[in-house]
Amino acid sequence: MSAVAINHLFGLPETIEKLILPISRSGEGTESRGGGGSNNNIPIDILESSKEYIFYLDIPGISKSDIQVTVEEERTLVIKSNGKRKRDDDESEEGSKYIRLERRLAQNLVKKFRLPEDADVASVTAKYQEGVLTVVVKKLPPQPPKPKTVQIAVS
C-alpha cells in the first residue's frame, strides 16, 4: 500500500468528524449547558454505517421521560435532558454525607449536532436503555449527479 493511501486512511476519522460537526453558539464544538456542572465530559460515540448514523450517549440515572430528542432548523439534532439523576442511596439519614461524589450529572443537558446532507431527518428514532440513549438517523439514498448544461457565450 502506498504512503498516499495510508495517509488517506489515517485522515478518514477526521473527515467523518467534519461531516457530523457538533455545533455551539460560536459554530464550533458541542453546546452543553448545565446547572451546577459541566456536561462536556458526558461520553458520546457516533457510528456511521452505509445506511445510517448512530449516536450513543451515556446518561445513566435519568428518567426516559426527562429526555428529548428533536431536529431543529438547519439539520441540527438536539438532545436535551431536564431531569435530575436519581440516587439509589439516602443521604437524608442523620450523620450521612458523601465523602466522594463523582457521578453527579447536571440537571440540564443540551447537546447539538449538525447532521450531514445525506441524513434523513424524517427518520430519526431514539431509545433509552440501561443508561444509554441511542439515536438513529437513516441516510438518504445517494442521488445520481445531475449533468449541468453550460451555455456557450458568443463574443
N, C-alpha and C positions, 0 to 999 in steps of 0.2 A: 504494500500500500504506500502511495506517495506521501510526502510530507504535507502537501497541499490538502489531500484528502483527510489526513489525520487532524490537521488544524481545523478543517471544516467540521469534523465530528466533535471536537472539543468545544467549538463555538456554538453547537446546536442548543444546549441548555439556555445560553444567553439569548439566542434568537427566539426560543419559545417563551422565555420570560418577558421579552419585549412585546410579544403578541398579547399576552394576558397581563397587562400592566396594572398593578394596584395603583389607585389614584388617591389623591388627597386634595385638600383645598388649594394647594400650590400646583397640583397636577402631577406630582411625583410621590411615590411611596404609598403606604397604606394609611387611610384615615382611621384612626382609632381614638375613641373618646371614652372616658370612663370616670365615674365618680369615685374618688378615693384610690385610684391606682391606674397604672398603665396597662393597656391591652396589647401592646406591641409584642409581648412575649407569648401570646396565645398561638400555639402551633397551627399552621395550615399547610396542607400539601395540595398541589394542583397537578392532576394527571391528564395528559392529552392522549387520546386514542384516535384511531381512524374515524370513529363515529361520534365521539363526544368529548367534553371536558368534564372532569370530576373534581370537585373541591371537597377536601376533608378538613374539618375544623374541630379541634378538640375544645369542648366547652362543658366539662363534666359538672354535675350538680345543679344544672339549670333545668327548669321545667320546660317541656316541649311547648307549652302554651305561651311561654315568655320569649320565644324565638320567632323572628320574622325574616322571611327571605323575599325580596322584591327585585324587580328590574325597573330601573328608572330611565329617564331620557338619556340619550347618548350611549345606549347599550351598556349601562352600568349595573352590575349585580351588587345588591346591597344586603348585607347580613347584619341584623340587629338583635340585641337581647336587652330587655329592660328588667330582667329578673335578677334575683339575688341568690347566690349559691346557698343551698340548704346544707346544714351541718348535721352529721349523724350523732354528734355528742352534745352535751348540755353544759354550757359554761355557767348557767344560772345557779348551779349548786353553790352554796356559800363556801368560800375558800377556793373555788376553782378558777383557774386562769390559764390562758395559753402561755406556754413557755416559748414556743416557736410556732409561727404561723406563716407558711409559705404557699398554701393552696388558695389564697384569697383571690377572688375574681371580682373586678369592679362591677357595679350594678348595671352600668350602661356600656354596651359594646356596639361599635359601629365599624364594619369593615366594608370597603368598596373596591370593586374590581371592574375595570373597563374590559368588556368582552370583545373578542376579535370579530371581524366582519362575517366569518363563516358560522358564528354561533346562532342557533335558532332560539331567540329569546322567548318564543311562544311555547317552547318545550321544557322549560325549567321545572325540575322536580326536586324535592328535598325530603330527607328522612333523618330522624334523630334517634340514635340507638346507642345505649351504653356510653353516653357522654360524647359521642362523635356525631357531628352534623355532616351529612353527605349531601351535596348539591350537585345535580347532574344537569348539564346543558348539552343538548344534542347539537351536532353540526349540521348545517345545511348541505345539501348535495352540491358538489362543485359545479360551477357554471362554466360552460364552454366559452372560451374567449370569443367575443364578437368582433368580426373584422370591421375596420373603420375605413370608410372611403375618404380619400383625400382629394379635395378639389384642386385642380391644377389652374393656377392663375396665368392669365395671358398678359405678357408685358410688351 
